Amino acid sequence: MTTTKDRRYRTAVGGIRSVVNLLLFILLVIFLVFLGRTAYHYGYAVFNEKGVEEAPGHDVTVAVRADMTSRELAQLLAERGLIAEIPVFLVQERISGMHDQLVSGTYKLNTSMTPTEILKELTGNAEG
């Protein structure tokens, strides 16, 4: 036999559980929206390549070693103003088909070049 006090207790606990479940659901939705926006930003930045500056830009000379890691290269290019975001460039370099193909040397690059154009220059795959 349940008493009125037991019913009130169960009702209160059920209400608290409902509120907690609702809050967890809201937090999950916020997390998924944040995750989706971040994924969209990186996807857009990776596949919608642009130079850091509009043409004609300005020339920058960089010295590249063949033993440079992708991260070292990205850091160098970012310091010289040739790329905007290191993580985005690392993804672009990985999917470009030119991963780990650097040719050492001194290059004259332009701030209006896209990351793919820069990679083509640095790997000896440039046309012309």
Secondary structure, DSSP 8 states (H G I E B T S, - for coil): ---HHHHHHHHHHHHHHHHHHHHHHHHHHHHHHHHHHHHHHHHHHHHS---SS-TT--EEEEEE-TT--HHHHHHHHHHTTS-S-HHHHHHHHHHTT-TT----EEEEEETTS-HHHHHHHHTT----
